[in-house]
Amino acid sequence: MMNGMNMNKMMKQVKQMQKKMGADQEELNKKEFTGVSPEDMVKVVFTGDRKMKDMQINSEAIDPDDPDMLSDLVISAVNDALAKVNKETSETMGKYTKGIPGM
């Protein structure tokens, strides 16, 4: 059983960790992640909080006879960017959940 002193110390540590975790999340949200499709035909930029900020489409990717190709290129670039966001999020925020069952 924990005495009051140990409980207070633990609560203080939890609050410090929450503050650090919030700061790390805020910093992550500010970062930009660029995703590209094959041959860089489409480039997209996302922020760490998964909001698209920019998209650039190479004019060669715009074929009126093949709109599906452009869709595929956009999807590829978006998935690339989001994979980078997920990886960075896991590396940055994962340290807070290591060793916690179910996380």
N, C-alpha and C positions, 0 to 999 in steps of 0.2 A: 504494500500500500504506500502511496506517495504521501509525503508530508506536505504541508502548505508551501514550504520554501522551495522544494523541488518542483512543485506544480507551477509556482510563479516563474521559476527559471525556465521551465519548459515552455510556458506560454510566451515569454519574452523571445525565446529562440524561434518559436513558430511565427510570431509577428515580424521578426527580422527576416525570416525566410520569405514570408508573404510579400514584404516590401521589395526584396531583391528580385523575387519572381515577377512582380508587377513591372519593375524597371527593365528587366530582361525582355519581357513581352512587349513593352512599349518600344524598346530599341529595335526589336525584331520587326515590329509593324512598320517602322520607318525605312527599313532596308528595301531595296529594289531587286527584283529577280527577273532576268531576261530569259524568255523561252524562244527557241527558234525551231522552225520546221526544216525538213531536209533542204539542203542547198540555200538556206537562209532566205527562202522565198517569203516567209512571214516571220516577223519578230513581234513579240508582245512583251510588255513590262507589267509586272504585278508588284504590289507592295506585300510585305510580310503578313498583312491581315487579309490577303487573298483578294484584293481589289485591283482590277485591271486599270492601268494608268495610261497605257499607250499601245498602239498597234501600227505596225508599218507593213505594207504589202507591196512587194516588188511587182511592177507592172507586168512582168512576164507571167506572173501567177494568175492574171486575170484573163481567162479564156472564155468568151461568151458561149462557146460551144461545149464547155466542160466545167460548169459551175461546181460540180461535185469535187473536182480537184482542189479548188480554192477552199471549199469547206474542210476537206481533209487536211490541208496545210494549216488552216487556222486551228483546227482541233489539235493537231500535232504540236504546234507552238504553245498553245494554252496548256496542254498536258505536260510539256517539258518545263514550263515555268512553274506550274503548281507542284511538280515533283521536286523542284529545287526548293520551293517554299517549305514543303513538307519535310524534306531532309534537314534543312536548317532549323525548323521548328523542333524537330525531334532531337537534334543535337543540342540546341539551346535550352529547351524546356524539359527534356527527358531526364536531366540530372535531378530534377525535383521529384520525379516519380519513381526513380530506381529503388527497388527494394520494397515498394508498396504493393501489396497483393491487389491484383485486378487493375492495375494502371499500366 
